[in-house]
Structure formats: C-alpha cells, structure tokens
C-alpha cells in the first residue's frame, strides 16, 4: 500500500506540483487583490473626508467674509456720510424756505420755528412731492423761484432777492450732486470691500488649511482627518502655524480702503456725476429711461466704456497703499508703535517675509482680469438693486424684473405708461438708500452682490490655487505627500478637479503641479456658464 502510493506520487509528481503552485498563486493573487481593494476603499474614504472638510472650511470662510464686511462697512460709511453731508444741505434749504415764508407772512410762528418736511420723509409729505396738500407747485413748495417770480422785485431790493435765489439754486445743485455721488460711492465701496475681504480671508484660509495638512503629514499621523478648527497658535513649531501676528497685520491693510481709498473713489465718482448730471435742472422731469441711461454713463466714465477698458482699470490704488505707505498704515491702525523712520524696519525691505508675499499676491489678484470681471458683476448687482428695484418700484411704480442687464446696454427698457417724475423725488430716494447701502440690516445690496456666482468662483480659485507659494519654502526631504485630488479639489462645484495619473499615486506639491490662477479661473468660469445653461 505504501509502496503503491509512492509509485503513484512518483508518476504524478509533476501534475501535483503544478496544482499546488496554482492554488498558492491563486491565494497570493486573491490576497493581493483584496489588499488593493481595501487600500483603495481607505484612500477613497480619506479623500472624501478631506474634500468634505475642505468644502466645509471654504464655506465657513465665506460666511466669515460676510460678517467681516458687515463689521467694516460702517467705518467707511461714516467717513462718506461725513464728507457728503446731504442732510446738512437739505437743512439749509429748509431754513431758507422757512425764512421766505416768514418774510411773506405765510405760516404761523410755531410752524416757522420747526423744521419743514425733510427731503427724506417717508410719509409722502416730503419737499420733493409733486404737489402739497393744498396744490402748491413743487418749485414753490421747495422755495425755488418760479418763472413768474423771476422778474418780481422785493422791498429789500432786487439785488438781495437775486442773491438769495442764486444761493437756493446753488444749494439744490449741491444737493443733486451730493445725493447721487454718495449713493454711487457707497455701492463702489461696498463692492471693493467685498472683493478685498474675499481675497484676504481666502488667502489666510488656504494657509490655515495647508497648516493642517502639514501637521497631519509630519507629526499627526494618529489623527485620521484634517481638523476643521484652527489651532495654529497652539503649536509654534508648525511650518505655517506661527504667523498669527502676520495674519493680523495683513488684515489690517483694509484700513487703507476704509480711511483713504474711499475718498479717491468718491472724487472719481463725483467728477463723473458732475459731468453727466450737471446739466440736469432740479425742476426737470426725469423718466426712468433717462435716469437709467445717465447712471450708465456715470459707470462708463468710472469703470470704462468697453470690456477692454474695464479689464485695464486700476483699482489697486484704492484697496492697498503704495509700498512707501505700508508702514504708515500699520502705525495708523495701531499695529506697530510709532517710531522714528531710521529705527523702523520696513516690511517692503525683504521679499521673503510672509507678510510681503501675502501683499504681493493680493496685488496680483487685484490687478488680474478676473478681478475686474467679478467687480463689474458685483456693481451690476448693486446698481440693479438701486435702480431696477428701489427707484423703479418706489418712484416709478414699475414691477420688479429679475433680469440683470449688461453694462453695455440700457439697464431698463422704456415703459410706455410710466410718467416722468421731478428730479427731487429721485434724490429723496437716493438719500434714503444711501443709509440702506451703508448701514442696512439686513443689507440688501450686500446680499445681492453675494448672489453673484462668479464671486464664489473667484473665492474658490483664490482658496485652491497657487499652493506652491506656501509649500516652496519646505525642503524636499520634509515635503508633504498629498493626493492630487485633495489639493486641487472640487471646493464649490465650480472648479474642475485635476486628473489623477494613476490609481493611488501620490505626488509632492511643487511648482507647476497646482493650476495657475488664470487657468483655474477659466475652468471655474466655464463650469459656471455650463451650470447657468443647464
């Protein structure tokens, strides 16, 4: 029996060996495949968690931008309101009207001692109403000279009467320019502050995210996910976590727009308003179509008449100070103690400092064509809210339309049955809306601007592009291995993820790996347009 078994095994040893080999190879192959599947599942789960964390951090960043704009806007509003004192001009006109009524013996002493109805009254008794309750003409109600009064004399002498009338006309012209300039300047300031805040907080948000990635890869392997909270200040040894003071100084540079830049914007807007609205008389009837066209002309003079001119627009001077003024901004904002120029160290003396890199990248973003494109869309939303909604509905009683016209086309088509109104009625609404633009709660103008999809795309591109600026200081030995799809991720559904070269392959973040700002912006815009078409 034993010898027979031996003879059988000897005769069939080759088939048996092949069989065992096949079984062993099958077992090894099965274990290899199962291992690869398990690794792929773990990697997919890790990538999904990383993308979700990145998306949540990005969304939280955008909410922080909104609250930051609402916190900073009152500072610029107070400065603009203090410079363009529309209410003071209105009060002077009211005083002149009261004095005229007193000279003519009209009205009771108690009425003369109190202020007449204000231009900004909401109850329909404003000075800008077409007729008073007793049918008085608007020019007489406002204290303006009517054509019949132009040749009448006065007991005090014709020269004094003419001087008084000229003063009233000058005040009304000042009121016209002031009310229009103030409302338009606030829209420009709000749009610029919104974009500047998005750039600043998304650049810092990108640094915070990379800090979490570096911490996870270098010393926090026991942590399975990237933290949503910023613990940069808890560990000064992190590659990006010891820049709290740099971040504070960087955010302080919004001081320039709030205290200096708005004035330059105001002067530019005021010059355009004087040129466009200067020939418009306070007694003229203004149609909705005409006011829309005049507003468009002001915008073309401020922003540029063509797309090429708008792309070449220089907004950097309004948002950031020149290099020689950067230390001045830090001093004025209280970030650094005042010191003699010889003993102070300029932040522009070195291009390698984190603050210098942040400011340079911010300047590049502001001077990029996408910035001008998004700014135009934000201004479209702001002016649409003011002209197409507030003025159209409350002054001309036009139903609300959802279309946002292009800058090159008239903002509102002429409506046959809409009657023109006196210009002071429009000025009264502009005076009220200036307070809504700067201090409205909720701020409808900010909400309209934040509904622009390209603003979110712009913020996503800022957040997800140009990673090499933060990674490049690291040495190759300490470089962080991060999956490509984690780096260039689909943050908001507007950016196309980078193509993975091989399943499971990881790459060192290096110059050229991440998309440039322009190419990423192009992808974001293309995806946005596809979403609109769909």
C-alpha positions as CSV (number, residue, x, y, z in Angstrom):
1,X,0.0,0.0,0.0
2,X,2.7,2.4,0.9
3,X,4.9,1.4,-2.0
4,X,1.9,1.7,-4.3
5,X,1.3,5.2,-3.0
6,X,4.9,6.1,-3.5
7,X,4.8,4.8,-7.1
8,X,1.6,6.9,-7.8
9,X,3.1,10.1,-6.3
10,X,6.3,9.5,-8.3
11,X,4.4,9.1,-11.5
12,X,2.1,12.2,-10.8
13,X,4.5,14.5,-9.0
14,X,4.5,17.0,-11.9
15,X,0.7,17.5,-12.1
16,X,0.5,17.7,-8.3
17,X,3.3,20.3,-8.1
18,X,1.6,22.3,-10.8
19,X,-1.7,22.1,-8.9
20,X,-0.2,23.2,-5.6
21,X,1.5,26.0,-7.5
22,X,-1.7,27.2,-9.0
23,X,-3.5,27.1,-5.6
24,X,-0.7,29.1,-4.0
25,X,-0.6,31.6,-6.8
26,X,-4.4,32.0,-6.6
27,X,-4.2,32.5,-2.9
28,X,-1.5,35.1,-3.2
29,X,-3.3,36.9,-6.0
30,X,-6.5,36.9,-4.1
31,X,-4.9,38.4,-1.0
32,X,-3.1,41.0,-3.2
33,X,-6.4,42.0,-4.9
34,X,-8.2,42.1,-1.5
35,X,-5.4,44.3,-0.1
36,X,-5.6,46.6,-3.1
37,X,-9.3,46.9,-2.8
38,X,-9.0,47.6,0.9
39,X,-6.4,50.3,0.3
40,X,-8.5,51.8,-2.5
41,X,-11.5,52.0,-0.1
42,X,-9.4,53.6,2.6
43,X,-7.9,56.0,0.2
44,X,-11.3,56.9,-1.3
45,X,-12.8,57.4,2.2
46,X,-9.8,59.6,3.2
47,X,-10.1,61.6,0.0
48,X,-13.9,62.0,0.6
49,X,-13.4,63.2,4.1
50,X,-10.6,65.6,3.1
51,X,-12.7,67.0,0.3
52,X,-15.7,67.4,2.7
53,X,-13.5,69.1,5.3
54,X,-12.1,71.4,2.7
55,X,-15.6,72.3,1.4
56,X,-16.8,73.0,4.9
57,X,-13.8,75.1,5.7
58,X,-14.3,77.1,2.5
59,X,-18.0,77.6,3.2
60,X,-17.2,78.8,6.7
61,X,-14.6,81.1,5.2
62,X,-17.3,82.7,3.0
63,X,-19.6,83.3,6.0
64,X,-16.7,84.9,7.8
65,X,-16.2,87.2,4.8
66,X,-19.9,88.3,5.0
67,X,-19.6,89.1,8.8
68,X,-16.3,90.9,8.2
69,X,-17.8,93.1,5.5
70,X,-20.7,94.0,7.7
71,X,-18.3,94.9,10.6
72,X,-16.0,97.1,8.4
73,X,-18.6,98.8,6.2
74,X,-19.9,101.2,8.9
75,X,-16.4,102.7,9.2
76,X,-16.3,103.6,5.5
77,X,-20.0,104.7,5.6
78,X,-19.4,107.2,8.4
79,X,-16.5,108.7,6.5
80,X,-18.5,109.0,3.3
81,X,-21.5,110.4,5.2
82,X,-19.3,112.9,6.9
83,X,-17.8,114.1,3.7
84,X,-21.0,114.3,1.7
85,X,-23.4,115.9,4.1
86,X,-26.6,115.7,2.1
87,X,-28.7,116.2,5.2
88,X,-26.9,119.4,6.0
89,X,-27.7,120.9,2.6
90,X,-31.3,119.8,3.0
91,X,-31.5,121.6,6.3
92,X,-30.1,124.8,4.8
93,X,-32.8,124.7,2.1
94,X,-35.4,124.1,4.8
95,X,-34.1,127.1,6.7
96,X,-34.3,129.3,3.6
97,X,-37.8,128.2,2.9
98,X,-38.8,129.0,6.5
99,X,-37.2,132.4,6.2
100,X,-39.0,133.1,2.9
101,X,-42.4,132.1,4.4
102,X,-41.6,134.4,7.4
103,X,-40.9,137.4,5.1
104,X,-44.0,136.8,3.1
105,X,-46.1,136.4,6.2
106,X,-47.1,132.9,5.3
107,X,-47.4,130.3,8.0
108,X,-47.7,130.6,11.8
109,X,-44.7,131.4,14.1
110,X,-44.9,127.9,15.5
111,X,-44.6,126.4,12.0
112,X,-41.6,128.7,11.3
113,X,-39.8,127.6,14.4
114,X,-39.9,123.9,13.5
115,X,-38.2,122.3,10.6
116,X,-40.2,121.9,7.3
117,X,-40.7,118.4,6.0
118,X,-37.4,116.8,5.1
119,X,-36.4,115.5,1.7
120,X,-36.0,112.1,3.2
121,X,-39.5,111.8,4.7
122,X,-41.2,108.5,4.1
123,X,-44.8,109.5,4.6
124,X,-45.4,111.4,1.4
125,X,-45.1,114.9,2.9
126,X,-41.6,115.4,1.7
127,X,-40.4,118.5,0.0
128,X,-39.9,116.5,-3.1
129,X,-43.6,115.7,-3.6
130,X,-45.1,116.9,-6.8
131,X,-47.9,118.8,-5.1
132,X,-48.6,119.7,-1.5
133,X,-51.9,119.0,0.1
134,X,-53.2,122.5,-1.0
135,X,-52.0,122.0,-4.6
136,X,-48.8,124.2,-4.3
137,X,-46.4,123.6,-7.2
138,X,-43.2,121.7,-6.4
139,X,-41.0,124.7,-7.1
140,X,-42.9,126.9,-4.7
141,X,-43.0,124.2,-2.0
142,X,-39.2,123.9,-2.3
143,X,-38.6,127.6,-2.1
144,X,-37.3,127.7,-5.7
145,X,-38.0,130.7,-7.9
146,X,-40.8,130.1,-10.4
147,X,-40.7,131.7,-13.8
148,X,-43.3,134.2,-12.7
149,X,-41.2,135.2,-9.7
150,X,-38.1,135.7,-11.7
151,X,-38.9,139.3,-12.7
152,X,-40.6,140.4,-9.4
153,X,-38.9,142.9,-7.2
154,X,-38.7,143.0,-3.4
155,X,-39.0,145.6,-0.7
156,X,-35.4,144.9,0.3
157,X,-34.0,145.5,-3.2
158,X,-33.8,143.4,-6.3
159,X,-30.1,142.6,-5.8
160,X,-30.7,140.9,-2.5
161,X,-33.5,138.8,-3.9
162,X,-31.4,137.7,-6.9
163,X,-28.6,136.8,-4.5
164,X,-31.0,134.7,-2.3
165,X,-32.4,133.0,-5.4
166,X,-28.9,132.1,-6.7
167,X,-28.0,130.7,-3.3
168,X,-31.0,128.4,-3.4
169,X,-30.3,127.2,-6.9
170,X,-26.7,126.5,-5.9
171,X,-27.8,124.6,-2.8
172,X,-30.1,122.5,-4.9
173,X,-27.4,121.8,-7.4
174,X,-25.1,120.8,-4.5
175,X,-27.8,118.6,-3.1
176,X,-28.2,116.9,-6.5
177,X,-24.5,116.1,-6.9
178,X,-24.1,115.1,-3.2
179,X,-27.0,112.7,-3.0
180,X,-26.2,110.9,-6.3
181,X,-22.4,110.8,-5.6
182,X,-23.0,109.5,-2.1
183,X,-25.2,106.6,-3.1
184,X,-22.9,105.6,-6.0
185,X,-19.8,105.9,-3.9
186,X,-21.2,103.6,-1.3
187,X,-22.0,101.0,-4.0
188,X,-18.4,101.1,-5.3
189,X,-17.0,101.0,-1.7
190,X,-19.2,98.0,-0.8
191,X,-18.2,96.1,-3.9
192,X,-14.5,96.8,-3.4
193,X,-14.6,95.9,0.3
194,X,-16.4,92.7,-0.5
195,X,-13.8,91.6,-3.0
196,X,-10.9,92.7,-0.8
197,X,-12.3,90.8,2.1
198,X,-12.8,87.7,0.0
199,X,-9.2,87.8,-1.2
200,X,-7.7,88.4,2.3
201,X,-9.7,85.7,4.2
202,X,-9.4,83.1,1.5
203,X,-5.6,83.6,1.3
204,X,-5.4,83.1,5.0
205,X,-7.9,80.2,4.9
206,X,-5.6,78.5,2.4
207,X,-2.7,78.9,4.7
208,X,-4.7,77.5,7.6
209,X,-5.7,74.5,5.6
210,X,-2.2,73.8,4.5
211,X,-1.1,74.1,8.1
212,X,-3.5,71.3,9.0
213,X,-2.2,69.2,6.1
214,X,1.4,69.7,7.1
215,X,0.6,69.0,10.8
216,X,-1.2,65.8,9.8
217,X,1.6,64.6,7.5
218,X,4.6,65.4,9.7
219,X,3.6,64.7,13.2
220,X,-0.1,64.0,13.5
221,X,-0.5,60.6,11.8
222,X,-2.6,59.4,14.7
223,X,-5.2,61.9,13.5
224,X,-7.3,60.5,10.8
225,X,-8.8,63.7,9.4
226,X,-7.8,67.3,8.9
227,X,-9.1,69.4,11.7
228,X,-11.7,72.0,10.9
229,X,-10.6,74.2,13.7
230,X,-7.5,76.5,13.5
231,X,-5.0,75.5,16.3
232,X,-2.2,77.3,14.6
233,X,-1.4,79.3,17.8
234,X,-1.2,76.2,20.0
235,X,1.9,74.8,18.3
236,X,4.6,77.4,17.3
237,X,6.7,74.7,15.7
238,X,4.3,74.1,12.8
239,X,5.5,75.1,9.4
240,X,2.6,77.6,8.9
241,X,1.3,78.0,12.5
242,X,3.4,80.7,13.9
243,X,2.1,83.6,11.7
244,X,-0.7,84.9,13.9
245,X,0.9,88.3,14.1
246,X,1.5,88.3,10.3
247,X,-2.2,87.5,9.7
248,X,-3.3,90.4,12.0
249,X,-1.0,92.8,10.1
250,X,-2.2,91.6,6.8
251,X,-5.9,92.0,7.7
252,X,-5.1,95.5,8.9
253,X,-4.5,96.7,5.4
254,X,-8.2,97.0,4.8
255,X,-7.6,100.3,6.8
256,X,-6.5,101.9,3.5
257,X,-9.8,101.4,1.7
258,X,-11.8,102.4,4.8
259,X,-9.9,105.6,5.5
260,X,-8.1,106.6,2.3
261,X,-9.2,104.7,-0.7
262,X,-12.9,105.6,-0.5
263,X,-12.0,109.3,-0.9
264,X,-10.3,108.6,-4.2
265,X,-13.3,106.6,-5.3
266,X,-15.6,109.4,-4.3
267,X,-13.6,112.0,-6.2
268,X,-13.7,109.9,-9.3
269,X,-17.4,109.3,-9.0
270,X,-18.1,112.9,-8.2
271,X,-16.3,114.1,-11.3
272,X,-18.4,111.7,-13.4
273,X,-21.6,112.7,-11.7
274,X,-20.9,116.4,-12.3
275,X,-20.2,115.8,-15.9
276,X,-23.3,113.6,-16.6
277,X,-25.9,115.1,-14.2
278,X,-24.5,118.7,-14.1
279,X,-26.8,120.0,-16.9
280,X,-29.9,118.4,-15.4
281,X,-32.1,121.1,-13.7
282,X,-33.8,120.5,-10.4
283,X,-37.1,121.3,-12.0
284,X,-36.7,118.9,-14.9
285,X,-39.0,115.9,-15.3
286,X,-36.9,112.7,-15.3
287,X,-38.1,109.4,-16.9
288,X,-36.9,106.1,-15.7
289,X,-35.2,105.5,-19.1
290,X,-33.3,108.8,-18.8
291,X,-32.1,108.2,-15.3
292,X,-31.0,104.7,-16.2
293,X,-29.0,106.0,-19.1
294,X,-27.4,108.7,-17.1
295,X,-26.5,106.2,-14.4
296,X,-24.9,104.0,-17.1
297,X,-22.9,107.0,-18.4
298,X,-21.5,107.6,-14.9
299,X,-20.5,103.9,-14.7
300,X,-18.8,104.0,-18.1
301,X,-16.8,107.1,-17.1
302,X,-15.7,105.5,-13.7
303,X,-15.2,101.9,-14.8
304,X,-14.6,102.1,-18.6
305,X,-16.9,102.2,-21.6
306,X,-15.7,98.9,-23.1
307,X,-14.8,95.5,-21.8
308,X,-11.1,96.1,-22.6
309,X,-11.1,99.4,-20.7
310,X,-12.7,97.7,-17.7
311,X,-10.1,95.0,-17.7
312,X,-7.4,97.7,-17.7
313,X,-9.0,99.5,-14.8
314,X,-6.6,100.3,-12.0
315,X,-8.3,99.5,-8.6
316,X,-5.2,98.7,-6.7
317,X,-4.6,102.3,-5.5
318,X,-8.0,102.3,-3.8
319,X,-7.5,98.9,-2.0
320,X,-3.9,98.8,-0.9
321,X,-1.3,101.5,-0.1
322,X,1.8,102.1,-2.1
323,X,4.9,100.4,-0.6
324,X,6.2,103.6,0.9
325,X,2.9,104.0,2.8
326,X,2.6,100.4,4.2
327,X,4.4,101.2,7.4
328,X,2.2,104.2,7.8
329,X,-0.9,102.1,7.6
330,X,0.4,99.7,10.3
331,X,1.2,102.7,12.5
332,X,-2.1,104.4,11.9
333,X,-4.1,101.2,12.6
334,X,-2.3,100.7,15.9
335,X,-0.4,97.5,14.8
336,X,3.0,99.0,15.5
337,X,4.3,101.6,17.9
338,X,5.2,104.9,16.4
339,X,9.0,105.1,15.9
340,X,11.5,107.3,14.1
341,X,11.9,106.4,10.4
342,X,15.5,105.5,11.0
343,X,14.7,102.9,13.6
344,X,11.7,101.3,11.9
345,X,12.1,98.2,9.8
346,X,10.1,98.4,6.6
347,X,8.1,95.4,5.6
348,X,9.0,96.0,2.0
349,X,12.7,95.6,2.7
350,X,12.5,91.9,2.1
351,X,10.5,89.9,-0.4
352,X,10.9,86.7,1.6
353,X,8.7,87.6,4.6
354,X,5.2,86.0,4.8
355,X,3.5,89.4,5.0
356,X,5.3,90.6,1.9
357,X,4.3,87.5,0.0
358,X,0.7,88.0,1.1
359,X,0.6,91.6,0.0
360,X,2.3,90.8,-3.3
361,X,-0.1,88.0,-4.1
362,X,-3.1,90.3,-3.1
363,X,-1.8,92.9,-5.5
364,X,-1.5,90.4,-8.3
365,X,-5.1,89.2,-7.7
366,X,-6.4,92.8,-7.7
367,X,-4.7,93.6,-11.0
368,X,-5.8,90.4,-12.7
369,X,-8.6,90.4,-15.3
370,X,-10.9,88.1,-13.3
371,X,-10.9,90.8,-10.5
372,X,-12.3,93.4,-12.9
373,X,-14.8,90.9,-14.3
374,X,-16.2,90.0,-10.9
375,X,-16.2,93.6,-9.8
376,X,-18.3,94.6,-12.8
377,X,-20.8,91.8,-11.9
378,X,-20.9,93.0,-8.3
379,X,-21.6,96.6,-9.4
380,X,-24.2,95.3,-11.8
381,X,-25.9,93.6,-8.8
382,X,-25.6,96.7,-6.7
383,X,-26.9,99.2,-9.3
384,X,-29.7,96.7,-10.3
385,X,-30.9,96.7,-6.7
386,X,-30.8,100.5,-6.5
387,X,-32.1,101.5,-10.0
388,X,-34.1,98.5,-11.2
389,X,-35.7,97.7,-7.8
390,X,-35.7,100.6,-5.4
391,X,-36.1,103.5,-7.8
392,X,-38.2,101.7,-10.3
393,X,-40.6,100.3,-7.7
394,X,-40.8,103.2,-5.2
395,X,-40.6,106.2,-7.5
396,X,-41.9,105.0,-10.9
397,X,-44.1,102.1,-9.6
398,X,-42.6,99.7,-12.1
399,X,-43.0,95.9,-11.3
400,X,-39.8,94.1,-10.3
401,X,-37.9,92.3,-13.0
402,X,-35.4,89.5,-12.3
403,X,-33.1,90.3,-15.3
404,X,-29.7,92.0,-14.6
405,X,-28.8,93.9,-17.8
406,X,-25.3,94.1,-19.2
407,X,-23.2,97.2,-18.6
408,X,-23.2,97.9,-22.4
409,X,-26.9,98.0,-22.7
410,X,-29.5,100.3,-21.1
411,X,-30.4,99.0,-17.6
412,X,-34.2,99.3,-18.0
413,X,-36.3,99.3,-21.2
414,X,-38.6,102.2,-21.6
415,X,-42.1,101.5,-20.4
416,X,-44.9,103.4,-22.2
417,X,-47.3,104.1,-19.4
418,X,-44.6,105.3,-16.8
419,X,-44.8,109.0,-16.3
420,X,-41.6,111.1,-15.6
421,X,-41.2,112.5,-12.1
422,X,-39.5,115.5,-10.7
423,X,-35.8,115.0,-10.0
424,X,-36.1,115.9,-6.3
425,X,-38.3,112.8,-5.8
426,X,-35.4,110.6,-7.1
427,X,-32.9,112.5,-5.0
428,X,-35.1,111.8,-1.9
429,X,-35.0,108.1,-2.5
430,X,-31.2,108.2,-3.2
431,X,-30.7,110.0,0.1
432,X,-32.6,107.3,2.0
433,X,-31.0,104.4,0.1
434,X,-27.5,105.7,1.0
435,X,-28.2,104.8,4.6
436,X,-29.5,101.3,3.5
437,X,-26.4,100.7,1.4
438,X,-24.0,101.6,4.3
439,X,-26.0,100.6,7.4
440,X,-28.9,98.4,6.2
441,X,-29.8,95.4,8.4
442,X,-30.2,93.2,6.6
443,X,-28.1,94.7,3.8
444,X,-30.0,94.0,0.6
445,X,-27.1,95.3,-1.5
446,X,-24.6,93.0,0.0
447,X,-27.0,90.1,-0.3
448,X,-27.5,90.9,-4.0
449,X,-23.7,91.0,-4.6
450,X,-23.1,87.7,-2.7
451,X,-25.7,86.0,-5.0
452,X,-23.3,86.6,-8.0
453,X,-22.0,83.1,-8.7
454,X,-18.7,84.3,-10.1
455,X,-17.9,85.8,-6.7
456,X,-17.9,82.3,-5.2
457,X,-15.9,81.0,-8.1
458,X,-13.3,83.8,-7.6
459,X,-13.1,83.0,-3.9
460,X,-12.7,79.3,-4.7
461,X,-9.9,79.9,-7.1
462,X,-8.1,82.1,-4.6
463,X,-8.5,79.4,-2.0
464,X,-7.4,76.5,-4.1
465,X,-4.8,77.9,-6.5
466,X,-1.1,78.9,-6.1
467,X,-0.4,76.4,-3.4
468,X,3.3,76.5,-4.3
469,X,3.7,79.9,-2.6
470,X,3.2,78.2,0.7
471,X,4.9,74.9,0.0
472,X,8.0,76.1,-1.7
473,X,9.9,77.1,1.5
474,X,9.9,73.4,2.5
475,X,12.8,71.2,1.7
476,X,12.4,68.1,-0.5
477,X,13.1,65.8,2.5
478,X,10.3,67.3,4.5
479,X,7.9,67.8,1.6
480,X,4.3,66.6,2.3
481,X,2.8,63.9,0.2
482,X,-0.8,65.0,-0.5
483,X,-3.1,63.3,-3.1
484,X,-3.7,65.5,-6.2
485,X,-7.4,65.4,-5.8
486,X,-7.1,66.7,-2.2
487,X,-5.0,69.7,-3.3
488,X,-7.0,70.8,-6.4
489,X,-10.4,69.8,-5.1
490,X,-13.9,70.4,-6.2
491,X,-14.5,73.0,-3.4
492,X,-17.8,74.5,-4.6
493,X,-18.7,72.5,-7.7
494,X,-17.2,75.3,-9.8
495,X,-13.6,74.1,-10.2
496,X,-12.8,71.1,-12.3
497,X,-10.6,68.6,-10.3
498,X,-7.2,67.7,-11.6
499,X,-6.9,64.4,-13.4
500,X,-5.4,61.6,-11.5
501,X,-2.5,60.0,-13.3
502,X,-2.7,56.5,-11.7
503,X,-4.9,55.0,-9.2
504,X,-3.4,55.5,-5.7
505,X,-0.5,57.6,-7.0
506,X,0.6,60.5,-4.7
507,X,2.7,63.5,-5.7
508,X,4.8,66.1,-4.0
509,X,3.3,69.5,-4.3
510,X,5.7,71.5,-6.4
511,X,5.8,74.5,-8.7
512,X,3.6,73.6,-11.7
513,X,1.6,70.9,-10.0
514,X,-1.3,73.2,-9.0
515,X,-3.2,75.1,-11.6
516,X,-2.2,78.7,-12.1
517,X,-4.8,81.3,-11.1
518,X,-5.7,82.2,-14.7
519,X,-6.2,78.6,-15.9
520,X,-8.2,77.7,-12.7
521,X,-10.3,80.8,-13.2
522,X,-11.0,79.8,-16.8
523,X,-12.2,76.4,-15.7
524,X,-14.3,77.9,-13.0
525,X,-16.0,80.3,-15.4
526,X,-16.6,77.6,-18.0
527,X,-18.2,75.4,-15.3
528,X,-20.3,78.3,-14.1
529,X,-21.5,79.0,-17.6
530,X,-22.4,75.4,-18.1
531,X,-24.4,75.5,-14.8
532,X,-26.3,78.5,-16.0
533,X,-27.2,76.9,-19.3
534,X,-28.3,73.8,-17.6
